[in-house]
Amino acid sequence: MFLYYRIGDTVILHYAKPCHRCIVTQVDPHTGKLMANGEPMRTLKTYRMIEPTLDGPIFANQYGVDICGTVNVGDEVYAEI
């Protein structure tokens, strides 16, 4: 995992915490009710529970902004551990 990202010449992001998958993936879009079988969370929990303190399987990482700026398509991205 990378602790810092620099995008373009100015924008710098820092690692904040892992982000778990939200429960909205379990909602039937036609009825608005939770699916009875608990999928896809049930399957995701079998191999994505790398952070036991969170309520669900890890989906991504959250980053905070250290230095604001403009990000453009084609900007180079640098990662630091």
C-alpha positions in Angstrom: 0.0 0.0 0.0 1.2 3.5 -0.8 1.3 6.2 1.9 1.4 9.2 -0.4 0.4 10.0 -3.9 1.5 13.0 -5.9 -0.6 13.9 -8.9 0.8 16.3 -11.5 3.0 19.1 -10.1 1.1 20.0 -6.9 -1.6 17.7 -5.6 -0.5 15.4 -2.7 -2.7 12.8 -1.0 -1.9 10.8 2.1 -3.3 7.4 3.1 -6.0 7.6 5.7 -7.6 4.2 6.2 -9.1 1.2 4.4 -12.6 1.5 3.1 -15.1 -1.3 3.4 -17.7 -2.2 0.8 -21.1 -0.5 1.5 -24.3 -2.4 2.0 -26.0 -0.8 -1.0 -24.7 -3.7 -3.1 -27.2 -5.9 -1.3 -30.2 -3.8 -2.1 -32.5 -5.1 -4.9 -32.9 -2.0 -7.2 -36.5 -3.0 -8.1 -37.9 -3.4 -4.6 -35.5 -1.3 -2.5 -35.2 -4.3 0.0 -32.2 -6.2 1.1 -31.6 -9.4 -0.8 -32.4 -12.4 1.3 -29.3 -14.4 0.3 -26.9 -11.6 1.5 -25.0 -11.6 -1.8 -22.6 -10.3 -2.8 -21.4 -9.4 0.7 -21.5 -13.0 1.9 -19.1 -14.1 -0.9 -16.9 -11.0 -0.5 -16.5 -11.7 3.2 -14.9 -15.0 2.5 -11.8 -13.4 1.0 -11.8 -9.6 1.4 -11.9 -9.3 5.3 -8.3 -8.1 5.6 -9.2 -5.5 8.2 -11.2 -7.2 11.0 -12.0 -3.9 12.7 -14.3 -2.8 9.8 -17.8 -3.9 9.3 -17.3 -5.4 5.9 -14.9 -6.6 3.2 -12.3 -4.1 2.0 -13.2 -2.4 -1.2 -10.7 0.5 -1.5 -8.5 2.9 0.5 -9.4 6.4 1.6 -6.9 9.2 1.2 -6.8 12.7 2.5 -5.7 15.8 0.7 -2.4 17.4 1.9 -2.0 19.9 -0.9 -4.9 20.9 -3.1 -4.6 21.7 -6.8 -5.9 20.9 -10.2 -5.8 17.4 -11.6 -6.0 16.9 -15.3 -6.4 13.9 -17.6 -2.9 12.7 -18.5 -1.2 14.0 -15.3 1.5 11.7 -14.0 0.9 10.0 -10.7 3.8 9.2 -8.3 3.4 6.8 -5.4 5.6 6.7 -2.3 5.7 4.0 0.4 
